[in-house]
Amino acid sequence: MIDHHRVEHRTPRTPRTYFCNTCGHTEQGVVPPHGWFTASRHSGLPEIRPGSLGYFCSPECMIGGLGNTLPIEPEIGNALTMLASHMMRFEKGSGRS
């Protein structure tokens, strides 16, 4: 049974521009366009949100775009994971690096 007194009233989201990281195609919307793909990189740490690798308008663009990141991904991915972990500890007030 739905408790109508506890239903959250959310403010409507503002439309934004979604940009394909490979071909540059753009579309407007409050959510990613139908049929588009998103890619993210997970750190494996539950307290760190996944890092976005972008939006892609087609499978071809996703494969092409991610193919460009694979040769450099380990170095950048590891650096971003370490930076995010450090920032989270600092934001929580530990101040330690």
C-alpha positions in Angstrom: 0.0 0.0 0.0 1.3 3.5 -0.9 1.6 6.0 1.9 0.6 9.2 0.0 1.8 11.3 2.9 5.4 10.1 2.3 5.5 10.5 -1.4 8.4 12.7 -2.4 7.6 15.7 -4.5 10.6 16.3 -6.8 11.4 19.4 -8.8 11.4 18.6 -12.5 14.9 18.2 -14.0 16.2 20.8 -16.4 16.9 19.5 -19.9 20.6 19.4 -20.8 22.7 18.7 -23.8 24.0 15.1 -24.2 27.2 15.0 -26.3 28.6 11.9 -28.1 32.2 11.6 -27.1 33.2 10.1 -30.5 31.3 11.8 -33.3 30.1 15.0 -31.5 26.3 14.4 -32.1 24.2 16.3 -29.6 20.7 15.9 -28.3 18.7 17.6 -25.6 16.8 15.9 -22.8 16.4 15.3 -19.0 17.8 11.8 -19.3 20.3 10.3 -21.9 18.6 9.9 -25.2 16.9 6.5 -26.1 19.4 4.1 -27.6 22.5 6.0 -26.3 25.2 4.2 -24.3 27.1 5.4 -21.2 30.4 4.0 -20.0 32.0 4.3 -16.6 35.0 3.0 -14.8 34.6 1.4 -11.4 37.4 1.7 -8.8 36.3 -1.4 -6.9 36.0 0.7 -3.8 32.4 1.1 -2.5 32.9 4.6 -1.3 34.1 6.0 -4.6 31.5 6.7 -7.3 32.3 5.3 -10.8 34.1 7.7 -13.1 32.3 8.5 -16.3 34.0 7.7 -19.7 31.2 9.5 -21.5 28.0 9.2 -23.6 27.9 7.5 -27.0 25.1 7.7 -29.6 25.7 4.3 -31.2 27.6 1.0 -30.6 30.1 2.1 -33.3 30.8 5.3 -31.5 31.1 3.5 -28.1 33.6 1.0 -29.5 35.6 3.7 -31.3 35.6 6.0 -28.3 36.5 3.4 -25.8 39.2 2.0 -28.1 40.9 5.4 -27.9 41.1 5.2 -24.1 42.3 1.6 -23.7 46.0 2.2 -24.4 46.2 4.9 -21.7 43.5 3.7 -19.4 45.6 1.8 -16.8 47.8 4.9 -16.0 44.9 7.4 -16.1 42.4 5.1 -14.3 44.8 4.3 -11.5 45.7 8.0 -11.1 42.0 9.0 -11.0 41.2 6.3 -8.5 44.0 7.4 -6.2 43.0 11.1 -6.5 39.4 10.3 -5.8 40.3 8.2 -2.8 42.5 11.0 -1.5 39.8 13.6 -2.0 37.2 11.5 -0.2 39.5 11.1 2.8 40.2 14.8 2.9 36.5 15.7 2.5 35.6 13.5 5.4 37.8 15.6 7.6 40.8 13.3 8.1 43.1 15.7 6.3 45.6 12.8 5.8 47.0 12.1 2.4 
